[in-house]
Amino acid sequence: MCLYFLDYGAGNVQSLANSLKKLGYDFQWVTCPDDFHKATSLIFPGVGAFGSAVDALVAKGLLEPLREYIASGKPYFGICIGMQVLFQSSTENPEKKGLGLIPSPIEEFSNVDKSVPHMGWNACDLLDSDKPAEGTDRSSHYYFVHSYRAAYDPSNYPEAAEWAHAVTQYGQEIFMASVRKANVFGTQFHPEKSGDAGLKIISAWLSEPELQRSGAPSTPRVLRTPRPRDGLTKRIVACMDVRSNDEGDLVVTKGDQYDVREKAPSAAGAVQTSSSGAVRNLGKPVALAAKYYQAGADELCLMNITSFRHSPLRDQPMVAVVRAAAEEVFVPLTIGGGIKDTVEPDGTRRSALEVAGLYFRAGADKVSIASEAVYAVEQMRRKAKEQGLNEELALGDGTSAIETIARAYGRQAVVVSIDPRRVYVDLDYEGPYKEELVFGREDGEEKERGKAWWYQCTVRGGREDRPLSVSQLARGVEKLGAGEIVLNSIDRDGTGKGFDADLVQLVRKNVRIPIVASSGAGSAAHFVDIFQKTGVEAALAAGIFHRGEVDIQEVKQALSNADLNARS
């Protein structure tokens, strides 16, 4: 077998390369059109926008050779965009045409009954139980991250339905999770990010004789009706704050109320109230990432809270960490810290898009933006006010980090991390945030009873307040193109009292993109509580996992016991 790997130049393809290496397969990268003639098997993974992918293939002179390769009957495996490009078109970029092999369009999910993008682990239903093929397993969940899908619709697209190998339900929509016919196999989900279940799919396809992979029959058309509940699981995210310690080594740390230094003892042995001790060291980032992957974390997040020493592209300490972690873990990896426009010491300007691209090529799946998102929304609102427009009509100018990265890699690749804190006001408050007030409940914490507050956004890790509410920021970043929000709470961070459900519910009412609840978890029950109260898609924790106070599988079991979908 002469296996080739097609990279059109966008998104994280390194993870699939790592998967192939882990499985013991050698491969070559497609570097020119002639390589298609040398290949006897081809894998095309891709993330990002449909139009960007088509344009890149055309610009590199690879679109027509790809069409000819598939027509030759040699085995083809397309992942995400690599599957979508097989269809006629996409409403994401209607002016661009796909290969047209599968006679139906790619269309956007409805967000009436669910968040979009579809982001997380979902179950698949095989349409032909006699030919499961490629290792797909009904009991497994696979990782999806997309806003556009190919509907499974045998009535309106009967010929396209014959390509469907497995389907998935999200909300009340049923779409093609994988396609298989003749020499073509494709998955909408990412097997390289689906843990052991995904690796089995890749291994099964590669281990089949090439002749067998070139002659898969079409799938019988099977009518499907939506179930009352889809198979999307609740995600558990393990987060690691990474920074340099005083010796210059990268370590995982965790702050109490964002303070990462140990309390320094006084000469008499009493603990001082100020933090002037060493940076709290909870382990090495790559080792901890591998540990949490083995423990069953659904996603991992590495947050760079150290400063760049010289250049964000040439001297970024996290790049090596990301690259090494991506070789050890096969679930989604989000990287945060320093994703912004910068200027190097020699005066060279570097865009946030360049920095994000570096992370993606190293093995990251998503990048997280924090302070820069606040500044971008403030600028958008300021310009709208100058033009006499209300907030709903405010638009970005296309230059923010969120916009440029989402345009190139798709909105699913952009996460915004929000750091709000409570601002307490009088119960009869009549200020600009009146409609966002939260009132303490009589059965709530004693210090909250009879009080009212709104949530103010901050920058620089909570060290600076901004004149922007959490609702205004959340709506703004969604409009700019963010695909997910990590919602922190300065007030709950490190308390172990549980997530701030009032905060999550407030933001949930304002946006239709997925939300990751963060800050305050102290027990497995807290995860159950936030999912049941808010319907949020994911929940994140750090310190309780680092210190071994709560085990990830303990959380998963608590979710299952509460009849919440969880990946085992």
VEXDRENTI-313390 format. One line per field, with one value per residue (C-alpha): residue in three letters; y, z, x; residue number from 1. Coordinates in steps of 0.05 Angstrom, whole numbers, padded with zeros to 5 digits. Last residue first. Layout:
r ALA	... .
py Y	... .
pz Z	... .
px X	... .
k NUM	... .
end
This chain:
r SER	ARG	ALA	ASN	LEU	ASP	ALA	ASN	SER	LEU	ALA	GLN	LYS	VAL	GLU	GLN	ILE	ASP	VAL	GLU	GLY	ARG	HIS	PHE	ILE	GLY	ALA	ALA	LEU	ALA	ALA	GLU	VAL	GLY	THR	LYS	GLN	PHE	ILE	ASP	VAL	PHE	HIS	ALA	ALA	SER	GLY	ALA	GLY	SER	SER	ALA	VAL	ILE	PRO	ILE	ARG	VAL	ASN	LYS	ARG	VAL	LEU	GLN	VAL	LEU	ASP	ALA	ASP	PHE	GLY	LYS	GLY	THR	GLY	ASP	ARG	ASP	ILE	SER	ASN	LEU	VAL	ILE	GLU	GLY	ALA	GLY	LEU	LYS	GLU	VAL	GLY	ARG	ALA	LEU	GLN	SER	VAL	SER	LEU	PRO	ARG	ASP	GLU	ARG	GLY	GLY	ARG	VAL	THR	CYS	GLN	TYR	TRP	TRP	ALA	LYS	GLY	ARG	GLU	LYS	GLU	GLU	GLY	ASP	GLU	ARG	GLY	PHE	VAL	LEU	GLU	GLU	LYS	TYR	PRO	GLY	GLU	TYR	ASP	LEU	ASP	VAL	TYR	VAL	ARG	ARG	PRO	ASP	ILE	SER	VAL	VAL	VAL	ALA	GLN	ARG	GLY	TYR	ALA	ARG	ALA	ILE	THR	GLU	ILE	ALA	SER	THR	GLY	ASP	GLY	LEU	ALA	LEU	GLU	GLU	ASN	LEU	GLY	GLN	GLU	LYS	ALA	LYS	ARG	ARG	MET	GLN	GLU	VAL	ALA	TYR	VAL	ALA	GLU	SER	ALA	ILE	SER	VAL	LYS	ASP	ALA	GLY	ALA	ARG	PHE	TYR	LEU	GLY	ALA	VAL	GLU	LEU	ALA	SER	ARG	ARG	THR	GLY	ASP	PRO	GLU	VAL	THR	ASP	LYS	ILE	GLY	GLY	GLY	ILE	THR	LEU	PRO	VAL	PHE	VAL	GLU	GLU	ALA	ALA	ALA	ARG	VAL	VAL	ALA	VAL	MET	PRO	GLN	ASP	ARG	LEU	PRO	SER	HIS	ARG	PHE	SER	THR	ILE	ASN	MET	LEU	CYS	LEU	GLU	ASP	ALA	GLY	ALA	GLN	TYR	TYR	LYS	ALA	ALA	LEU	ALA	VAL	PRO	LYS	GLY	LEU	ASN	ARG	VAL	ALA	GLY	SER	SER	SER	THR	GLN	VAL	ALA	GLY	ALA	ALA	SER	PRO	ALA	LYS	GLU	ARG	VAL	ASP	TYR	GLN	ASP	GLY	LYS	THR	VAL	VAL	LEU	ASP	GLY	GLU	ASP	ASN	SER	ARG	VAL	ASP	MET	CYS	ALA	VAL	ILE	ARG	LYS	THR	LEU	GLY	ASP	ARG	PRO	ARG	PRO	THR	ARG	LEU	VAL	ARG	PRO	THR	SER	PRO	ALA	GLY	SER	ARG	GLN	LEU	GLU	PRO	GLU	SER	LEU	TRP	ALA	SER	ILE	ILE	LYS	LEU	GLY	ALA	ASP	GLY	SER	LYS	GLU	PRO	HIS	PHE	GLN	THR	GLY	PHE	VAL	ASN	ALA	LYS	ARG	VAL	SER	ALA	MET	PHE	ILE	GLU	GLN	GLY	TYR	GLN	THR	VAL	ALA	HIS	ALA	TRP	GLU	ALA	ALA	GLU	PRO	TYR	ASN	SER	PRO	ASP	TYR	ALA	ALA	ARG	TYR	SER	HIS	VAL	PHE	TYR	TYR	HIS	SER	SER	ARG	ASP	THR	GLY	GLU	ALA	PRO	LYS	ASP	SER	ASP	LEU	LEU	ASP	CYS	ALA	ASN	TRP	GLY	MET	HIS	PRO	VAL	SER	LYS	ASP	VAL	ASN	SER	PHE	GLU	GLU	ILE	PRO	SER	PRO	ILE	LEU	GLY	LEU	GLY	LYS	LYS	GLU	PRO	ASN	GLU	THR	SER	SER	GLN	PHE	LEU	VAL	GLN	MET	GLY	ILE	CYS	ILE	GLY	PHE	TYR	PRO	LYS	GLY	SER	ALA	ILE	TYR	GLU	ARG	LEU	PRO	GLU	LEU	LEU	GLY	LYS	ALA	VAL	LEU	ALA	ASP	VAL	ALA	SER	GLY	PHE	ALA	GLY	VAL	GLY	PRO	PHE	ILE	LEU	SER	THR	ALA	LYS	HIS	PHE	ASP	ASP	PRO	CYS	THR	VAL	TRP	GLN	PHE	ASP	TYR	GLY	LEU	LYS	LYS	LEU	SER	ASN	ALA	LEU	SER	GLN	VAL	ASN	GLY	ALA	GLY	TYR	ASP	LEU	PHE	TYR	LEU	CYS	MET .
py 00121	00179	00212	00223	00247	00198	00221	00157	00167	00237	00211	00156	00207	00250	00190	00173	00241	00231	00283	00307	00283	00349	00362	00340	00385	00441	00441	00436	00446	00433	00420	00429	00472	00447	00499	00467	00394	00405	00451	00403	00340	00374	00398	00327	00304	00350	00416	00453	00528	00554	00535	00521	00507	00539	00519	00573	00599	00660	00706	00658	00613	00673	00686	00612	00605	00664	00641	00570	00594	00527	00493	00514	00489	00560	00559	00604	00621	00697	00701	00659	00628	00617	00581	00603	00566	00579	00652	00688	00763	00757	00703	00747	00805	00766	00739	00806	00842	00787	00788	00863	00913	00974	00936	00913	00898	00843	00787	00749	00810	00830	00835	00830	00855	00809	00841	00839	00839	00823	00800	00733	00728	00726	00670	00625	00608	00587	00658	00669	00725	00768	00770	00835	00832	00878	00931	00933	01006	01031	01031	00993	00984	00923	00963	00939	00883	00876	00802	00782	00761	00724	00701	00652	00656	00593	00595	00531	00518	00585	00558	00556	00616	00659	00638	00659	00727	00742	00722	00756	00821	00850	00836	00904	00874	00889	00926	00921	00886	00936	00997	01040	01115	01109	01129	01079	01023	01041	01037	00971	00939	00969	00943	00874	00872	00895	00840	00787	00809	00797	00723	00682	00606	00567	00502	00437	00441	00395	00436	00459	00486	00523	00556	00574	00609	00652	00670	00687	00730	00771	00783	00851	00854	00912	00877	00863	00828	00863	00827	00812	00764	00692	00701	00651	00592	00523	00474	00400	00352	00278	00233	00247	00229	00258	00320	00331	00334	00385	00427	00428	00446	00504	00528	00560	00611	00636	00641	00655	00696	00730	00749	00726	00711	00715	00657	00641	00592	00555	00482	00453	00379	00348	00287	00267	00192	00177	00159	00228	00259	00223	00241	00315	00310	00283	00336	00393	00373	00373	00412	00465	00527	00584	00596	00640	00713	00705	00752	00730	00702	00632	00627	00593	00647	00668	00677	00624	00644	00628	00590	00628	00619	00674	00672	00669	00608	00594	00531	00510	00464	00473	00501	00508	00577	00568	00616	00575	00584	00579	00528	00529	00460	00447	00380	00383	00338	00338	00321	00271	00280	00219	00255	00254	00243	00200	00227	00185	00144	00113	00064	00068	00007	00024	00022	-00034	-00026	-00044	-00005	-00021	-00095	-00086	-00045	-00103	-00081	-00061	00013	00017	-00022	00019	00085	00061	00031	00097	00131	00085	00090	00165	00203	00259	00221	00193	00264	00263	00277	00212	00188	00124	00121	00062	00035	00068	00091	00154	00172	00214	00232	00274	00268	00332	00333	00357	00324	00255	00215	00172	00115	00088	00140	00134	00106	00167	00211	00175	00182	00257	00283	00221	00188	00250	00242	00315	00331	00377	00447	00477	00427	00395	00321	00271	00199	00158	00083	00031	00027	00012	00034	-00010	00006	-00041	-00049	-00090	-00134	-00080	-00034	00036	00042	00090	00137	00167	00237	00267	00343	00405	00415	00488	00510	00502	00467	00472	00531	00528	00497	00463	00492	00456	00410	00396	00332	00288	00254	00258	00332	00349	00412	00478	00546	00603	00575	00585	00560	00537	00480	00449	00384	00335	00301	00364	00348	00284	00315	00375	00327	00267	00236	00165	00145	00077	00074	00072	00118	00167	00184	00199	00240	00284	00294	00311	00363	00395	00394	00453	00488	00547	00500	00459	00523	00552	00489	00487	00560	00552	00494	00531	00498	00428	00376	00305	00274	00203	00169	00097	00072	00138	00148	00179	00227	00249	00280	00337	00363	00358	00302	00280	00209	00154	00102	00063	00039	00055	00110	00139	00140	00175	00226	00243	00250	00298	00337	00354	00412	00467	00495	00479	00432	00372	00307	00244	00189	00114	00069	00000 .
pz 00584	00544	00582	00568	00630	00665	00735	00747	00680	00701	00768	00732	00686	00746	00782	00717	00718	00789	00843	00897	00858	00866	00791	00780	00835	00810	00738	00720	00658	00643	00575	00534	00582	00596	00652	00715	00698	00670	00727	00780	00750	00748	00820	00842	00820	00873	00882	00818	00825	00758	00688	00647	00574	00528	00458	00410	00411	00454	00503	00544	00557	00581	00637	00653	00660	00707	00751	00752	00782	00785	00852	00920	00911	00922	00873	00822	00845	00845	00784	00745	00679	00618	00562	00500	00434	00359	00358	00294	00308	00323	00375	00405	00412	00443	00496	00509	00518	00562	00606	00616	00588	00621	00633	00697	00701	00739	00719	00678	00637	00620	00657	00643	00692	00716	00747	00820	00868	00943	00991	01001	00971	01036	01062	01002	00966	00993	00994	00925	00908	00850	00783	00743	00668	00650	00698	00665	00643	00713	00749	00813	00861	00894	00903	00866	00872	00815	00803	00764	00692	00659	00589	00547	00473	00432	00357	00316	00309	00274	00212	00198	00153	00167	00240	00249	00217	00253	00323	00317	00297	00227	00194	00211	00262	00259	00304	00283	00346	00389	00363	00307	00310	00269	00328	00371	00321	00321	00396	00398	00349	00386	00453	00421	00395	00461	00499	00449	00455	00530	00522	00459	00460	00401	00377	00347	00368	00337	00321	00254	00292	00341	00286	00249	00312	00316	00242	00249	00309	00263	00268	00253	00244	00284	00302	00372	00345	00339	00360	00336	00385	00408	00466	00513	00498	00467	00459	00447	00422	00439	00414	00466	00465	00400	00408	00476	00446	00393	00443	00493	00438	00417	00488	00498	00442	00420	00345	00332	00392	00393	00450	00519	00512	00579	00620	00626	00568	00577	00556	00549	00543	00517	00533	00593	00600	00651	00596	00566	00635	00646	00577	00589	00658	00628	00573	00622	00676	00747	00800	00813	00851	00832	00890	00950	00952	00961	01016	01078	01111	01140	01210	01216	01257	01197	01156	01110	01036	01009	00945	00880	00827	00847	00800	00857	00883	00828	00791	00761	00707	00696	00643	00669	00674	00745	00774	00744	00673	00659	00641	00666	00653	00639	00640	00601	00615	00557	00563	00510	00445	00430	00411	00453	00431	00373	00303	00248	00200	00133	00108	00038	00028	00030	-00033	-00040	-00020	-00077	-00071	00002	-00015	-00069	-00020	00029	00095	00149	00132	00140	00206	00234	00220	00250	00311	00323	00327	00381	00419	00425	00379	00358	00300	00283	00269	00254	00185	00161	00091	00053	-00023	-00065	-00081	-00031	00040	00075	00148	00199	00149	00182	00225	00254	00316	00363	00334	00306	00273	00211	00186	00117	00075	00001	-00019	00014	-00039	-00093	-00054	-00041	-00027	00004	00027	00069	00112	00116	00097	00151	00167	00234	00251	00308	00317	00362	00361	00412	00417	00431	00358	00335	00270	00257	00183	00163	00193	00134	00157	00205	00146	00167	00224	00278	00306	00376	00392	00425	00421	00380	00334	00319	00334	00398	00398	00387	00340	00319	00251	00223	00160	00093	00052	-00015	-00049	-00107	-00078	-00128	-00140	-00130	-00091	-00120	-00090	-00097	-00041	00012	00078	00038	00014	-00055	-00095	-00044	-00043	-00012	00051	00064	00063	00098	00156	00140	00071	00060	-00012	-00040	-00115	-00164	-00216	-00207	-00137	-00165	-00223	-00175	-00132	-00194	-00211	-00142	-00131	-00171	-00108	-00120	-00136	-00072	-00031	-00062	-00048	00025	00036	00007	00053	00116	00165	00179	00133	00129	00060	00063	-00001	-00019	-00080	-00086	-00141	-00191	-00138	-00124	-00194	-00171	-00122	-00048	-00025	00040	00045	00093	00140	00184	00255	00289	00330	00266	00233	00293	00295	00222	00241	00296	00250	00205	00249	00205	00137	00083	00033	00068	00030	00060	00016	00029	-00019	00000 .
px -00355	-00383	-00440	-00513	-00550	-00595	-00574	-00536	-00501	-00478	-00453	-00415	-00381	-00361	-00330	-00296	-00263	-00238	-00251	-00203	-00143	-00106	-00102	-00174	-00202	-00157	-00179	-00252	-00294	-00367	-00399	-00463	-00503	-00574	-00578	-00605	-00592	-00523	-00502	-00527	-00496	-00428	-00436	-00452	-00383	-00353	-00318	-00333	-00325	-00302	-00325	-00387	-00372	-00424	-00444	-00470	-00542	-00531	-00569	-00611	-00551	-00512	-00561	-00569	-00493	-00488	-00546	-00517	-00451	-00414	-00404	-00381	-00309	-00284	-00226	-00261	-00331	-00327	-00282	-00332	-00312	-00355	-00318	-00356	-00360	-00362	-00340	-00359	-00363	-00438	-00425	-00370	-00419	-00476	-00430	-00398	-00464	-00490	-00428	-00434	-00384	-00352	-00286	-00254	-00179	-00143	-00191	-00140	-00119	-00190	-00256	-00330	-00382	-00438	-00500	-00521	-00579	-00583	-00636	-00603	-00533	-00492	-00537	-00525	-00589	-00657	-00683	-00656	-00607	-00630	-00596	-00598	-00592	-00650	-00625	-00556	-00560	-00579	-00645	-00625	-00683	-00651	-00587	-00525	-00473	-00424	-00408	-00347	-00338	-00279	-00301	-00260	-00278	-00268	-00253	-00243	-00317	-00323	-00288	-00214	-00201	-00262	-00263	-00190	-00200	-00265	-00244	-00177	-00211	-00202	-00270	-00301	-00348	-00422	-00471	-00544	-00568	-00530	-00568	-00542	-00528	-00464	-00421	-00459	-00445	-00372	-00369	-00405	-00356	-00297	-00322	-00334	-00263	-00233	-00270	-00249	-00177	-00181	-00200	-00186	-00184	-00157	-00187	-00161	-00089	-00037	00026	-00004	-00063	-00019	00021	-00043	-00069	-00006	-00012	-00086	-00071	-00028	00046	00077	00152	00182	00248	00223	00161	00094	00030	-00040	-00073	-00076	-00029	-00061	-00107	-00101	-00158	-00145	-00198	-00188	-00132	-00078	-00004	00024	-00020	00012	00082	00062	00022	00080	00130	00085	00073	00141	00129	00197	00195	00121	00100	00169	00215	00197	00123	00088	00062	-00013	-00015	-00080	-00081	-00151	-00167	-00231	-00275	-00232	-00232	-00177	-00129	-00137	-00129	-00063	-00037	-00053	-00020	00045	00045	00033	00084	00056	00018	00071	00047	00093	00140	00123	00102	00028	00005	-00033	00028	00028	00058	00126	00159	00202	00139	00112	00102	00033	00042	00036	-00018	-00067	-00128	-00179	-00141	-00092	-00075	-00009	00016	00090	00136	00207	00240	00268	00217	00161	00139	00065	00011	-00061	-00089	-00162	-00198	-00263	-00323	-00372	-00445	-00462	-00501	-00544	-00608	-00671	-00744	-00720	-00720	-00751	-00709	-00728	-00676	-00648	-00604	-00530	-00487	-00436	-00363	-00315	-00250	-00237	-00238	-00186	-00143	-00142	-00172	-00122	-00125	-00201	-00199	-00142	-00177	-00242	-00207	-00170	-00238	-00264	-00199	-00205	-00251	-00204	-00170	-00239	-00264	-00338	-00367	-00337	-00320	-00309	-00304	-00280	-00349	-00397	-00390	-00414	-00409	-00446	-00501	-00554	-00616	-00644	-00688	-00634	-00573	-00584	-00529	-00528	-00484	-00466	-00503	-00484	-00552	-00584	-00553	-00592	-00657	-00650	-00720	-00750	-00685	-00668	-00605	-00585	-00514	-00486	-00462	-00443	-00387	-00349	-00364	-00328	-00351	-00390	-00387	-00441	-00462	-00391	-00359	-00298	-00291	-00346	-00416	-00441	-00498	-00524	-00538	-00558	-00508	-00532	-00479	-00474	-00450	-00389	-00383	-00396	-00455	-00440	-00495	-00535	-00602	-00677	-00682	-00609	-00622	-00561	-00531	-00535	-00490	-00524	-00545	-00522	-00460	-00403	-00414	-00340	-00359	-00381	-00368	-00418	-00461	-00406	-00435	-00497	-00453	-00448	-00452	-00425	-00356	-00326	-00365	-00326	-00256	-00287	-00301	-00256	-00248	-00222	-00208	-00191	-00172	-00230	-00199	-00257	-00231	-00162	-00191	-00231	-00169	-00128	-00183	-00181	-00105	-00079	-00055	-00102	-00159	-00150	-00143	-00207	-00246	-00222	-00236	-00305	-00323	-00298	-00251	-00229	-00199	-00176	-00162	-00136	-00112	-00096	-00057	-00020	00032	-00017	-00043	00029	00032	-00013	00040	00058	00013	00044	00071	00050	00077	00029	00044	-00022	00011	00041	-00027	-00057	-00001	-00015	-00088	-00070	-00025	-00084	-00105	-00134	-00117	-00065	-00097	-00067	-00075	-00044	-00017	-00014	00025	00000 .
k 568	567	566	565	564	563	562	561	560	559	558	557	556	555	554	553	552	551	550	549	548	547	546	545	544	543	542	541	540	539	538	537	536	535	534	533	532	531	530	529	528	527	526	525	524	523	522	521	520	519	518	517	516	515	514	513	512	511	510	509	508	507	506	505	504	503	502	501	500	499	498	497	496	495	494	493	492	491	490	489	488	487	486	485	484	483	482	481	480	479	478	477	476	475	474	473	472	471	470	469	468	467	466	465	464	463	462	461	460	459	458	457	456	455	454	453	452	451	450	449	448	447	446	445	444	443	442	441	440	439	438	437	436	435	434	433	432	431	430	429	428	427	426	425	424	423	422	421	420	419	418	417	416	415	414	413	412	411	410	409	408	407	406	405	404	403	402	401	400	399	398	397	396	395	394	393	392	391	390	389	388	387	386	385	384	383	382	381	380	379	378	377	376	375	374	373	372	371	370	369	368	367	366	365	364	363	362	361	360	359	358	357	356	355	354	353	352	351	350	349	348	347	346	345	344	343	342	341	340	339	338	337	336	335	334	333	332	331	330	329	328	327	326	325	324	323	322	321	320	319	318	317	316	315	314	313	312	311	310	309	308	307	306	305	304	303	302	301	300	299	298	297	296	295	294	293	292	291	290	289	288	287	286	285	284	283	282	281	280	279	278	277	276	275	274	273	272	271	270	269	268	267	266	265	264	263	262	261	260	259	258	257	256	255	254	253	252	251	250	249	248	247	246	245	244	243	242	241	240	239	238	237	236	235	234	233	232	231	230	229	228	227	226	225	224	223	222	221	220	219	218	217	216	215	214	213	212	211	210	209	208	207	206	205	204	203	202	201	200	199	198	197	196	195	194	193	192	191	190	189	188	187	186	185	184	183	182	181	180	179	178	177	176	175	174	173	172	171	170	169	168	167	166	165	164	163	162	161	160	159	158	157	156	155	154	153	152	151	150	149	148	147	146	145	144	143	142	141	140	139	138	137	136	135	134	133	132	131	130	129	128	127	126	125	124	123	122	121	120	119	118	117	116	115	114	113	112	111	110	109	108	107	106	105	104	103	102	101	100	99	98	97	96	95	94	93	92	91	90	89	88	87	86	85	84	83	82	81	80	79	78	77	76	75	74	73	72	71	70	69	68	67	66	65	64	63	62	61	60	59	58	57	56	55	54	53	52	51	50	49	48	47	46	45	44	43	42	41	40	39	38	37	36	35	34	33	32	31	30	29	28	27	26	25	24	23	22	21	20	19	18	17	16	15	14	13	12	11	10	9	8	7	6	5	4	3	2	1 .
end
